[in-house]
Amino acid sequence: MSYSNFSPSGFMLAIVLLNIALMVPLHTLVNGQEEGDFTFSYQNGTQNPSDWGRLHEEWKACLGEGHRQSPIDLDFSLGEVQNQFIGLKRSYNKSHITMINRGQDIMMRFDNPYVGGFVHAGTTFYLRQLHWHHPSEHLINGKRYAMEMHMVHTSFNGSEAAVLGFLYQNSSEIDDPFLCEVMRDIRNISGKRGNQMDAGVIDPRDTIENYHGYFRYAGSLTTPPCTEGVVWTVMEEIRNVSTKQLEMLKKATPEYEYNARPLQKLDHRHIKLYQPDPSAPAPI
């Protein structure tokens, strides 16, 4: 299968700057924290989502004072259907990965600065990490799904963030092929915050080799510090994950069997829905 590529013009020059940027901690943009540094919860108590904004000064956005918080319900009736389908201009390469148990989730960090990414509005966003939430954080037409995977990207200087989101339904015995590749590694770091391991090489293209329509809106990180200005792209197609895979992820972070932030207000934001023409060739 071939993949859509963004223009290589200037890419190698930008990589030099990207390597410099990767030396700077981006925990304020890439899902909220360095591994294991901060503590927050999804359960009842003094660290639950309604209290996140009071736990640290830099987490004030989590209080809901902003107007572009995530996740949201992606309601078709509120979506602006775009007349022209715009395929995702993406290009990924294989990368060494590090699997990290962050306590609240399992994260796959991409250690190759040449791993690639995708283009939105003229800005190239480079893949930094991916992780899983269970149940899903976003809803579609009021329906919550069993799991959601986030592929987190930043611009090369780290000042902007964009996330690709994928929703999964629990289909009992139908495994997610991508999770199958890393199930052993996840089991090896299960049970304790801070566990991590070199997990070899993986191809990010395996996560998005097929896609159809998608939603796009302006939102925020879904974990502290809940930074706004994040470009969200949530795939319309629902994938499958097996019961054993869901249970594996829950057991890996026993204190966070459920790690989905509650829904946030839409607050007059525009949800754009991109759907391909059924008569057109499938996107590649």
N, C-alpha and C positions, 0 to 999 in steps of 0.2 A: 504494500500500500504506500502511496505517496502522501506527503503532508504539505499543507499550505505553508509557505515560508514568507517571513517578512523580508524586506529588502536588506541585503547584506551591506549596502553602502553605509560606511561609517561604523559598522558593527564592531570590527576589530579594534578601531581606535577607541570606541566607547568601553571595550573590555578592560583596557588599561585603567580607566577611571573606576570601573566596576570593582576591580581587584582592590583598589584603594578603599572604596566605599565599604567593601565587605570586612575590612579590618575594624570598622567602627560598629559598636553594638547598636543594633536596630530594634531593641526590645520595645521601644515606644511605638514602633509601627508594626512589627511582625508579631502579632498575637500577644502583645502585652508584657512579656517578661523574659528575662534570662531563665534558663532551666532551673526551676526550684527556688528562685529568689523570693517571690512573693506568694502569699497564701490567700486564696479566696475559695468560696464554696458555691455549690448549686443547691445545697440543702437548706433546711430551716436553721436559723441561728444568726449570729452577729456578722457572718461573712457571706450571707446569701446575696443574690443579685440585686435586691432592693437596697442593700447596704454597701455595695462595691464603691460607690462614689464617696463614701465617708471613711474608707479605710486608708486612703492615701491622697494627699493633696493633688497629685497629678492624675487621679482617677475621677475628677469631678464630672467629666463628660458622661460617666456611667449613671449619674443621678437623673438623667433624662432632661437636663437643661438644654441640650442640643436639639436640633430638629431633624437630624439625619442619622438616627441610630438603627442598628441592625440587631436581630433579624426582623423580617416583616412577613406578612401574609401576601403572597404574590397572587393577587386576585385578578383573574382574566377580565372581569367586568370593569376593573379600574385601569387595566393596561392599555397603552397606546400601541396598537398594532402598526408596525412599520411597513410601508408599502414596498420597500426594497430590502431584501434579505442581505445582510452583511456577514459574510463568513468570518470566523475568528482567524486573524492573521497570526499564525503561531508557528514556532519552530523549536523543537527540543532535541537534545542530544543525551546520550547515556551519561550517567553520573555515579560516582561513588556516593553512598548514602550513610548517614549515621542515624540509627534508631534511638530515640530518647523517650524515657518515661518521665513526663513532666508532672505527674501526679494527677492533674485534672484531665490529661489526655495522652495519647501516644503520638509523637511527632516524628516524621521522616524528614531529616535535614539533607538538602542537596549540597554536597561539598565541592562540586565542580563549577567554577565561575563561568564556564562556557556552556552550561546546561541549556541556556536559551530561555525563551519566554513567548510573550505575545504582544501585539501592538494595539493600542487603543488611543484614538484621537491624536495620532502622531507621536505618542510616547511609548517606548518599549519598556515593558515590565518583565523583569527577570525572576524566574522561579527560585524561591528561597526554601520553602518547606511545604509539607502537607500534613494534615492531621484529620482525625475523625471525631464527630459528635454523635451521640446516641441518646435520645431520638434526634430527628432532624431539627435544626433550628428554624429554617424557613418552612413555611407552609405554602401549598399551592391550592387555591380555591378553598381555604379553610381546612385542608387536610394535612396532618402531620405524618411524616414517614418514619421508618425505623432507624435510619442512619443518614448522616450527611458528611461528605468529604470536602475539605477545603484545600485548594492549591493556592498558597499565598505567594504573591509576587510583589516586588518593589521596583521602582525606577532605579537607575544605576547609582544615583546619589542618595537613595533611601528616603527622599522627601515625599514620595507618593506610594500608595499601595493599591493593589487590585487583587481580587480573589475570584477564582473560578469555583463554583459550588456544584456538587452533584448529589442528588437525592436517591435514596435506596429504599425499596420495599423489602420486607422480610418474606422471602419465598421458600421458607423451610429448607429444602435440600439443594437449592440452586446457589452455588458459590459465586462470589465476585472474583473473577480471575486475577485481578490486580492484587487483592488481599491475599490470595493463595500464594503469591510470590514471597510474601513477607510474614506469613503466619508463624513460622518457626522463630523468626527474629523477635516478633512481638511476645511470644511466649517466653523467650529467653530474658526479656527485660521486665516481665510482669511483676506486679506486686509491690514495687518500691519506687517512690519518687527519686529521680536522679540516676536510675539505672540507664546505661546506654551501651551501645556496641556498634562496631563497624559492621555493616550489613552487606558489603560488597557493592556490586554495580546493578543499577536498574535503569530502565528506559521510561521516562515520563510519558512518552507517546502511548504507552500501553493504557494509560488512564483515560485518554480522550481520542482513541482511534476512530470512534464513530460518534457523531453527535447530530442533532437535528436543530430544533428551535431553542431559543434561550431568552431569559428575562435579563434586563439590565436596569440598574438603578444606582443612585448615590446613597451610600450608607456609611457604616463604621465598622471597626473591629467588634467582634461579639464577645471578647474577653477584655478585662482591664488592660490599658486605660480607656478603652472604648473610643479611640481616636476616630474622628470623622474625616470625610474626604476620601473614603475608600470606594473604588469602582467595583461594584458587584455584578458578576455575570453568573446566573444560576441556570443550569441546563433544564430544559423542559422535560426531556426524556427521563423516565424513572428507571433506575437500574435495580438489579437483584442482589441481595446479600442473604446468605444462609443463616439459620439459627445458630449453628456452631460458631460461625464467624462473629456474630453479634455477641455471643456469650464470651468468646475469647477476649474481645475488646473490653467488655465490662469487667472481667476478672483481672485484666491487666492493670486496671486502676480501681481497686476495690472500694476506695473511699468516694469514687465518682462514678457509680454505676449509671447515673444519668448526668450528662454534662452539656445540656442545651440551655442557653439563655432564653428567658421568656420573650414573647413577642413585644416589639416596640411599635409606637404609633407611626403611621404613614406620614401624617402631618403635611398634607398637600404635595407630597413628592410625586414625581412622574415615574411610572413603571413602563418601560418600553419592552415590547414583545416582538422578537424577531423570529419569523417562521418562514422556512424555505417554500418556494413554489413547488407543489407536488409534482408538477410536470417537468420541473428542472432536474438536471443531473444531481445525484447525491453529492454533498460537499466532501472534499477530500482533505 
